[in-house]
Structure formats: structure tokens, C-alpha cells
Amino acid sequence: MSISNAMQTGVSGLLANSTAIGSISDNIANANTDGYRRTFAQMVTSTSEDFNVTGTNNVHAFTVLDMSEGSPTTSSGSATDLAITGEGFFVVSKIPNDSNVANYVLTRAGSFLPDANGDLVNAAGFYLAGHAYGTDGTLGSVDQSSFTDLTTVNVSAGLSPGSATSDMTVGGNLPSQEAGVATPGDPFTSSAEFYSPLGQADRVQFSWQPTSTASSWELTVSDSSGNGYGTVTVDFNDSGPNAGSPAVYSNVTSTAVAPAAFVFDVATGTATVTIDNGTAPQAVVVGLGAPDTFDGMTQFAGDYTSLDVTANGSASGNLQGTEIDGNGNIFGVFDNGNRVPLFSIPLANVANPVGLSQGNGNTFEFTRASGTAQLSAAGTSSTGTISAGVLESSNVEIAQELTDLIRVQRAYSSNAKIITTVDEMLDETTRLKR
């Protein structure tokens, strides 16, 4: 190797260690950046042959992302702050609902908060992308191999429309001593709440009139204003293993005014009450208990017990908050008790994460070396899980970076010494001619 080659080698060493110093300085500066991934300079020897001149051994520094080191998480107290435990990235865009899939990038920084429109955006100004649930509570068919079906996650659902009641079961006890007397007493009346298709609460009344026949009652079903839907006679078993359970339903009579209606199935002990509360009347199936079973109304000696009613449906409600599970599903929690799925947050995996390029705002951009992304639900395949209310820290170790800083500084000084030494030798060679 000639003196000039030595000079070239020294210069390559200065450049390579300058790159290393740049990586270390970036790491130290971002030691407290959420989800930051440190970089390090990997030194590679390069030999070049120049005709018959002995090859020069140079060194080049290539910046490499450290994606293998995990990071600790810290509690933030914000329900929409997210951290990934394991592999995967959030998919984000600089513009909400960006239609250009080429503008989507990846990040591990999950410091998301809703903006004025309810869109989740992190501290760097990137909007979280996800798949929206339909009104039927399903995702439908989404393309996991591209970003085409992604939309900005929004948590301002506002109002849950509620749902109409379609099924109701009624239970309770009728006092057996009240039936079979010469002059029966007043009926026992209770009501049950149901919800209209508009989420409005209403009630249907059940009036149990004891008759002069032992263990026989006449049930009248009516609306909250006392307008009757229909009547049915209910005879209860008074002996045997089924004593106290309904024995026979009979004498079904509809008193409803169309389009309201009342139908009773004596074999199953269920009434279908059609309620005139909209263009299309609402039908509610009411189960009183099948004959010879104890899953509905009973008749035993003692006191009358108010109806134990189980019904589906709900009132309309306002959004109280959101919940995010480990699979990345965002649920809206409403004051009517509904918990409605709003969005699914997929995680993106790439074949070679080290090949990603760092972008602004602690993002990662695709390169030819990284390959394309594949979306998966969190907690499936090789993707990690999502934790809410916590943030992922940087994977920078300050002590290690300071140690590397000293090591690189010494290497830089040594290469500088090569150059000054070669310069002195060249100067000495120049003076030989004098």
C-alpha cells in the first residue's frame, strides 16, 4: 500500500466514524421518544483494485435499524395511548382518510389522542388507520394484503341508536291461596319494559286475575295505557312432580285493535304481541313458561312476587368512553349499557424490518430491501398484542451510547492521526528534492 493509499484509507475511516457519530447522536437525542428504534453504524471493509496498484482497504459505514431489541412500556393514564408488545407496526397517514395508499407509513409511536373531529392522531401528527366495523357489528371482507380498505380511526361515535325488543321472558309467582275462593280478590298487576325501534322505552302490562276455580287464573295483556291486547286462561298443576307449574293454556282471546295484534301458542306458553308504534308494527314474543316446566310463571302458596323480566333491546345512548382490547378492537361504551365495536386496529409486518427507512415523526418507510407489508389482527400470526393506556419507550440505552461515543471518538482520532502522519511523510518526501 502506498502513502497515497494510506491517506485514502484514513479519509474513509474519518467518513465512516462520522456516520457512526451521527447515529449515536440521533440515538441520544431520541432517548425519550416514544417507540423510537435506535440505529447503529455497521463498518464494512471495501477493497478496490486500481490497475496494477495494490488494492486499498477502505471502510464504509452502513446505518442499520436495531429492530430486535424490545422496549419497556410505561403507563400513561390515557385510554387511547397504545403500545405494541412484540412484532408489528401501526399504520398511519399524515392526512386523515388518505385515499393514496402510497402515503401510508409505519410507526411504533402510539401516543394517540382524538382531535377536534374525533380522529386519533399521535404527537407527531400522524393519523391511526384501521378497519371500520359495520352497523351489524362485523368487519366484513377486508383486504389484509394492502392498505386499500384502511380508514382513519375515529372515536366520536356520539350516539348508539339502540335496538328494538323482540324477545321477552316473564317469571314470577302467583299465590295459590288466592284462586278457588267464592269471591276472588283484585288482580295482581305488574309491567315489563321494552324498547321501540327508535330506542324509546315503553311498558306492557300483565294483569293476573284469580278465578273461583282452584289453580286457575285469567291473564290480561295490555299496553301502558291499559288498552288490551288479549286474554288467556292459565291453569296450574296442583299435584305431582310438576305441581306449581303451568298445566294448560286455554281460552285465548285477542282484544287488540289492528294493526296491533295478540296471538298465543298454547303448546309453548308464548304470546306474540304486535304493538302499533310505527309504520311497521313491532312484534314482541313473550314467554310465560311452557306447560309442565318451571322456566316462567309458577303458582305456589305464599306471596305474589313481582315479575322477573328478561328482554333484549336497548334504549338509544350517548358515548361515554372507549375500550381497546389486546387484539386491537376499539369498543364504544354507551350510557345505555351497549358496548359496540367501532374499529379494528391491524398491525403491519414486513419481511425485513431492518430494511425499513426512517422517516419524519418517528415513522418507517418501505424500501426495496424491507419488502411490502402484510396486515394482521393484533395477537394473531406473528404480530404482537396491543396494550391500551401505556406507551412504548425508546430502545436506546444511554450508557451504551455514551460508551460507543467514546469508542468512536477514539477511532476517529486514530484515523485523523493517520492522515497527519501521512501528510508529514509526504512533506518529507517533497523536501528530498531540495
C-alpha positions as CSV (number, residue, x, y, z in Angstrom):
1,M,0.0,0.0,0.0
2,S,1.4,3.4,-1.0
3,I,1.4,6.6,1.1
4,S,-1.5,8.0,-1.0
5,N,-3.5,4.8,-0.4
6,A,-2.9,5.2,3.3
7,M,-4.2,8.7,3.1
8,Q,-7.3,7.4,1.3
9,T,-7.9,4.8,3.9
10,G,-7.6,7.3,6.7
11,V,-10.1,9.6,5.0
12,S,-12.6,6.6,4.6
13,G,-12.1,5.9,8.3
14,L,-13.0,9.5,9.1
15,L,-16.1,9.4,7.0
16,A,-17.2,6.0,8.4
17,N,-16.8,7.1,12.0
18,S,-18.5,10.4,11.3
19,T,-21.5,8.4,10.2
20,A,-21.3,6.4,13.4
21,I,-21.2,9.6,15.5
22,G,-24.3,10.8,13.7
23,S,-26.2,7.6,14.6
24,I,-25.1,7.8,18.2
25,S,-26.1,11.5,18.4
26,D,-29.6,10.6,16.9
27,N,-30.0,7.9,19.5
28,I,-29.1,10.0,22.5
29,A,-31.4,12.8,21.3
30,N,-34.3,10.4,20.9
31,A,-33.7,8.5,24.1
32,N,-37.1,9.7,25.4
33,T,-39.0,9.4,22.1
34,D,-42.0,7.0,22.2
35,G,-41.4,3.9,20.2
36,Y,-38.0,5.1,18.8
37,R,-35.8,2.5,17.3
38,R,-32.0,3.1,17.7
39,T,-29.7,3.0,14.7
40,F,-26.1,1.9,14.6
41,A,-23.3,2.1,12.0
42,Q,-22.1,-1.2,10.7
43,M,-18.5,-1.0,9.4
44,V,-17.7,-2.8,6.2
45,T,-14.3,-3.2,4.5
46,S,-14.1,-2.3,0.9
47,T,-11.1,-3.2,-1.3
48,S,-10.6,-1.6,-4.7
49,E,-8.1,-2.6,-7.3
50,D,-6.6,0.2,-9.5
51,F,-4.8,-1.4,-12.4
52,N,-1.5,-2.9,-11.1
53,V,-1.6,-0.9,-7.9
54,T,-2.0,-2.8,-4.7
55,G,-5.7,-2.7,-3.5
56,T,-6.7,-0.1,-1.0
57,N,-8.6,-1.3,2.1
58,N,-11.2,1.3,2.8
59,V,-14.0,1.2,5.3
60,H,-17.6,2.2,4.8
61,A,-20.4,2.7,7.4
62,F,-23.9,1.5,6.8
63,T,-26.7,2.7,9.1
64,V,-28.8,-0.2,10.4
65,L,-32.0,-0.1,12.4
66,D,-32.0,-2.0,15.6
67,M,-35.4,-3.7,15.4
68,S,-34.5,-6.8,17.5
69,E,-34.3,-5.0,20.9
70,G,-37.5,-4.7,22.8
71,S,-38.6,-1.7,24.8
72,P,-40.2,-1.3,28.2
73,T,-43.7,0.3,28.5
74,T,-44.8,3.0,30.8
75,S,-48.4,3.7,32.0
76,S,-49.8,7.0,30.6
77,G,-53.3,7.0,32.0
78,S,-54.8,7.9,28.6
79,A,-57.1,5.2,27.2
80,T,-56.2,5.9,23.6
81,D,-52.4,5.6,24.2
82,L,-51.3,2.3,22.6
83,A,-48.2,0.2,22.8
84,I,-47.3,-3.0,20.8
85,T,-45.8,-5.9,22.8
86,G,-44.0,-8.0,20.2
87,E,-43.6,-7.5,16.5
88,G,-45.6,-5.3,14.2
89,F,-46.2,-1.6,13.4
90,F,-49.2,0.8,13.5
91,V,-50.2,2.0,10.0
92,V,-50.5,5.8,9.9
93,S,-51.0,8.6,7.4
94,K,-50.3,12.4,7.5
95,I,-53.8,13.2,6.2
96,P,-57.0,11.7,7.6
97,N,-58.6,9.1,5.4
98,D,-55.9,9.5,2.8
99,S,-57.0,7.7,-0.4
100,N,-53.5,7.3,-1.7
101,V,-52.2,4.1,-0.2
102,A,-48.6,5.0,-1.1
103,N,-48.8,7.8,1.5
104,Y,-49.2,5.3,4.4
105,V,-46.2,4.7,6.6
106,L,-45.4,2.7,9.8
107,T,-44.7,3.7,13.3
108,R,-44.4,2.3,16.9
109,A,-45.2,5.6,18.5
110,G,-48.7,5.1,19.9
111,S,-49.3,8.4,21.7
112,F,-52.7,8.8,20.1
113,L,-55.4,11.3,21.1
114,P,-58.7,12.3,19.4
115,D,-58.6,15.6,17.5
116,A,-61.5,18.0,17.2
117,N,-63.2,15.6,14.8
118,G,-62.6,12.5,16.9
119,D,-59.8,11.2,14.7
120,L,-56.9,9.5,16.6
121,V,-53.6,11.3,15.9
122,N,-50.3,10.9,17.6
123,A,-47.9,13.5,18.9
124,A,-46.1,13.7,15.5
125,G,-49.3,14.5,13.6
126,F,-49.9,11.0,12.1
127,Y,-53.4,9.6,12.0
128,L,-54.0,6.0,13.1
129,A,-55.5,3.7,10.4
130,G,-57.8,0.8,10.9
131,H,-60.8,-1.2,9.6
132,A,-64.2,0.1,10.5
133,Y,-66.9,-2.2,11.8
134,G,-70.3,-2.1,10.1
135,T,-73.6,-1.4,11.8
136,D,-74.1,-5.2,12.0
137,G,-71.0,-5.5,14.2
138,T,-68.8,-7.3,11.7
139,L,-65.8,-6.2,9.7
140,G,-67.0,-7.9,6.5
141,S,-64.4,-8.8,3.9
142,V,-61.2,-6.6,4.2
143,D,-58.0,-6.9,2.2
144,Q,-55.2,-7.8,4.5
145,S,-52.6,-7.6,1.8
146,S,-52.9,-3.9,1.1
147,F,-53.9,-0.6,2.7
148,T,-56.9,-0.2,0.4
149,D,-59.6,-0.8,3.0
150,L,-58.0,1.3,5.7
151,T,-59.6,4.4,7.1
152,T,-58.7,6.8,9.9
153,V,-59.8,5.6,13.3
154,N,-62.5,7.8,14.8
155,V,-63.8,7.6,18.3
156,S,-66.6,10.2,18.1
157,A,-69.4,7.7,17.6
158,G,-71.7,10.0,19.6
159,L,-75.0,8.1,19.7
160,S,-75.9,4.5,19.9
161,P,-79.2,4.1,18.1
162,G,-80.5,1.4,20.4
163,S,-82.3,-1.7,19.3
164,A,-85.9,-2.9,19.4
165,T,-87.1,-5.5,21.8
166,S,-88.1,-8.7,20.1
167,D,-87.9,-11.3,22.8
168,M,-89.0,-11.3,26.5
169,T,-89.4,-13.9,29.2
170,V,-91.5,-13.4,32.2
171,G,-91.2,-15.2,35.6
172,G,-92.8,-14.8,39.0
173,N,-95.1,-16.5,41.5
174,L,-98.8,-16.3,41.9
175,P,-100.2,-17.1,45.4
176,S,-102.2,-20.3,45.1
177,Q,-104.5,-19.4,48.1
178,E,-106.0,-16.5,46.1
179,A,-107.6,-18.8,43.5
180,G,-110.6,-21.1,44.1
181,V,-112.3,-18.8,46.6
182,A,-116.0,-17.8,46.2
183,T,-115.2,-14.2,45.8
184,P,-111.8,-13.8,44.2
185,G,-109.8,-10.7,45.1
186,D,-108.3,-7.9,42.9
187,P,-105.9,-8.8,40.1
188,F,-102.1,-8.8,40.6
189,T,-100.6,-6.4,38.1
190,S,-97.1,-5.8,37.0
191,S,-95.5,-4.3,33.9
192,A,-92.3,-5.0,31.9
193,E,-90.2,-2.5,30.0
194,F,-89.4,-2.9,26.3
195,Y,-87.8,-0.7,23.7
196,S,-89.2,0.6,20.4
197,P,-87.2,0.6,17.1
198,L,-86.3,4.2,17.9
199,G,-84.8,3.2,21.3
200,Q,-87.7,4.6,23.3
201,A,-88.7,2.9,26.5
202,D,-92.3,1.7,26.9
203,R,-94.1,-0.9,29.0
204,V,-96.5,-3.8,28.6
205,Q,-98.8,-4.7,31.5
206,F,-99.6,-8.2,32.8
207,S,-102.7,-8.5,35.0
208,W,-103.4,-11.8,36.7
209,Q,-107.0,-12.2,37.9
210,P,-107.6,-15.2,40.2
211,T,-110.8,-17.1,39.4
212,S,-113.2,-19.1,41.6
213,T,-111.7,-22.3,40.2
214,A,-108.7,-23.5,42.2
215,S,-105.3,-23.0,40.5
216,S,-107.0,-21.1,37.6
217,W,-106.1,-17.6,36.5
218,E,-107.0,-15.2,33.7
219,L,-104.2,-13.2,32.3
220,T,-104.8,-9.9,30.5
221,V,-102.1,-8.3,28.5
222,S,-102.4,-4.6,27.8
223,D,-100.3,-1.5,26.9
224,S,-99.1,1.1,29.3
225,S,-102.4,3.0,29.0
226,G,-104.5,-0.1,29.8
227,N,-105.6,-0.8,26.2
228,G,-105.9,-4.6,26.0
229,Y,-104.1,-6.8,23.6
230,G,-105.6,-10.1,24.7
231,T,-106.5,-12.6,27.4
232,V,-105.7,-16.2,28.1
233,T,-106.7,-18.6,30.9
234,V,-103.8,-20.3,32.7
235,D,-104.4,-23.5,34.8
236,F,-101.6,-24.6,37.0
237,N,-100.7,-28.1,38.2
238,D,-101.7,-28.7,41.8
239,S,-100.2,-32.1,42.4
240,G,-97.4,-34.4,41.3
241,P,-93.8,-33.6,40.4
242,N,-94.9,-30.6,38.3
243,A,-97.1,-29.0,41.0
244,G,-96.9,-25.3,40.7
245,S,-96.0,-25.2,37.0
246,P,-98.4,-24.2,34.2
247,A,-100.6,-27.1,33.1
248,V,-102.8,-25.8,30.4
249,Y,-103.3,-22.5,28.5
250,S,-106.8,-22.0,27.0
251,N,-109.5,-19.5,26.1
252,V,-107.2,-17.3,24.0
253,T,-108.9,-14.1,23.1
254,S,-107.5,-11.1,21.1
255,T,-108.8,-7.7,22.1
256,A,-106.2,-5.8,20.1
257,V,-107.2,-3.1,17.6
258,A,-105.5,-3.6,14.2
259,P,-102.7,-3.2,13.3
260,A,-102.0,-4.3,16.9
261,A,-102.5,-8.0,17.4
262,F,-102.3,-10.8,20.0
263,V,-101.5,-14.4,19.3
264,F,-100.8,-17.1,21.9
265,D,-99.2,-20.5,21.3
266,V,-100.8,-22.8,24.0
267,A,-98.2,-25.5,23.3
268,T,-95.2,-23.4,24.2
269,G,-96.7,-20.8,26.5
270,T,-95.5,-17.9,24.3
271,A,-97.5,-14.8,23.3
272,T,-96.7,-12.7,20.3
273,V,-97.8,-9.2,21.0
274,T,-97.8,-6.8,18.0
275,I,-97.5,-3.2,19.1
276,D,-98.7,-0.3,16.9
277,N,-95.8,2.1,17.4
278,G,-94.6,2.7,13.8
279,T,-95.2,2.3,10.1
280,A,-94.3,-1.4,10.6
281,P,-95.8,-2.6,13.9
282,Q,-93.3,-4.1,16.4
283,A,-93.7,-7.8,17.3
284,V,-92.5,-8.9,20.8
285,V,-92.5,-12.6,21.7
286,V,-93.3,-13.1,25.4
287,G,-92.5,-16.4,27.1
288,L,-94.6,-17.2,30.1
289,G,-93.3,-20.7,30.6
290,A,-94.1,-23.9,28.7
291,P,-96.6,-26.4,30.3
292,D,-95.1,-28.6,33.0
293,T,-91.9,-26.5,33.3
294,F,-90.7,-24.1,35.9
295,D,-88.9,-21.7,33.5
296,G,-91.6,-19.0,33.7
297,M,-94.6,-18.3,35.9
298,T,-95.4,-20.5,38.8
299,Q,-98.2,-20.9,41.4
300,F,-97.3,-21.7,45.0
301,A,-98.7,-20.8,48.3
302,G,-97.3,-17.6,49.7
303,D,-96.9,-14.1,48.4
304,Y,-97.1,-12.6,44.9
305,T,-93.7,-11.8,43.5
306,S,-93.2,-9.1,41.0
307,L,-92.3,-10.2,37.5
308,D,-88.8,-11.2,36.8
309,V,-88.3,-10.0,33.2
310,T,-85.5,-10.7,30.8
311,A,-85.7,-8.8,27.5
312,N,-83.4,-7.9,24.7
313,G,-83.2,-4.5,23.1
314,S,-81.8,-1.2,24.4
315,A,-82.5,2.5,24.6
316,S,-80.5,5.0,22.5
317,G,-77.5,6.2,24.4
318,N,-74.6,8.6,24.3
319,L,-70.9,7.6,24.1
320,Q,-69.2,7.6,27.5
321,G,-65.8,6.3,26.5
322,T,-63.8,3.7,24.6
323,E,-62.2,0.5,25.4
324,I,-59.4,-1.2,23.4
325,D,-58.6,-4.9,23.8
326,G,-55.4,-6.8,23.1
327,N,-56.5,-7.7,19.6
328,G,-56.8,-4.1,18.7
329,N,-60.6,-3.8,18.7
330,I,-62.0,-0.4,19.8
331,F,-65.3,-0.6,21.5
332,G,-67.6,2.4,22.2
333,V,-69.1,2.2,25.7
334,F,-72.5,4.0,25.8
335,D,-74.6,5.1,28.8
336,N,-77.4,2.7,27.7
337,G,-75.1,-0.2,28.6
338,N,-74.2,-1.0,25.0
339,R,-70.6,-1.9,24.1
340,V,-70.4,-1.5,20.3
341,P,-67.3,-2.4,18.2
342,L,-66.1,0.6,16.2
343,F,-62.8,-0.2,14.7
344,S,-60.2,-2.9,14.4
345,I,-56.6,-1.7,14.5
346,P,-54.4,-4.1,12.4
347,L,-50.7,-4.4,12.8
348,A,-48.4,-4.5,9.8
349,N,-45.5,-6.9,9.4
350,V,-42.7,-6.7,6.8
351,A,-40.4,-9.4,5.7
352,N,-37.2,-7.4,6.6
353,P,-37.9,-4.7,9.2
354,V,-34.2,-3.8,9.2
355,G,-34.6,-2.7,5.6
356,L,-37.1,0.0,6.5
357,S,-36.1,3.6,6.1
358,Q,-36.6,6.1,9.0
359,G,-38.9,9.0,8.2
360,N,-40.0,12.1,9.9
361,G,-42.2,11.9,13.0
362,N,-40.7,8.6,14.2
363,T,-42.1,6.7,11.2
364,F,-40.7,4.0,9.0
365,E,-41.0,3.9,5.2
366,F,-40.9,1.0,2.8
367,T,-37.9,0.3,0.7
368,R,-37.0,-2.4,-1.8
369,A,-35.0,-4.1,1.0
370,S,-37.8,-4.2,3.5
371,G,-40.5,-5.6,1.2
372,T,-44.2,-4.9,1.4
373,A,-46.4,-5.1,4.4
374,Q,-48.9,-7.8,5.4
375,L,-51.7,-6.8,7.8
376,S,-52.9,-9.0,10.6
377,A,-55.1,-8.6,13.6
378,A,-53.1,-8.0,16.8
379,G,-52.4,-11.2,18.7
380,T,-52.6,-13.4,15.6
381,S,-50.0,-14.8,13.3
382,S,-46.6,-13.3,14.2
383,T,-47.9,-9.9,15.3
384,G,-47.7,-8.7,18.8
385,T,-50.6,-7.6,21.1
386,I,-51.8,-4.1,21.7
387,S,-52.0,-2.6,25.2
388,A,-54.1,0.5,25.9
389,G,-53.2,3.2,28.4
390,V,-49.4,2.6,28.1
391,L,-46.7,3.8,25.8
392,E,-43.6,2.0,24.4
393,S,-40.3,3.7,25.3
394,S,-37.3,4.1,23.1
395,N,-34.9,1.1,22.9
396,V,-31.9,3.4,23.4
397,E,-29.6,2.6,26.3
398,I,-27.9,5.9,27.3
399,A,-25.0,4.1,29.0
400,Q,-24.3,2.0,25.9
401,E,-24.5,5.1,23.6
402,L,-22.0,7.0,25.7
403,T,-19.6,4.1,25.7
404,D,-19.9,3.9,21.9
405,L,-19.4,7.6,21.7
406,I,-16.0,7.3,23.4
407,R,-15.1,4.3,21.3
408,V,-15.9,6.0,18.0
409,Q,-14.2,9.2,19.1
410,R,-11.0,7.3,19.7
411,A,-11.3,5.6,16.3
412,Y,-11.9,9.0,14.6
413,S,-8.9,10.5,16.3
414,S,-6.7,7.5,15.3
415,N,-7.8,7.9,11.6
416,A,-7.1,11.6,11.9
417,K,-3.6,10.7,13.2
418,I,-3.1,8.5,10.1
419,I,-3.8,11.5,7.9
420,T,-1.5,13.9,9.8
421,T,1.3,11.2,9.8
422,V,0.9,10.6,6.0
423,D,0.9,14.4,5.5
424,E,4.2,14.7,7.3
425,M,5.7,11.8,5.3
426,L,4.6,13.4,2.0
427,D,6.1,16.7,3.2
428,E,9.3,14.8,4.0
429,T,9.3,13.3,0.5
430,T,8.8,16.7,-1.1
431,R,11.8,18.1,0.8
432,L,14.1,15.3,-0.7
433,K,14.2,17.2,-3.9
434,R,15.7,20.3,-2.3
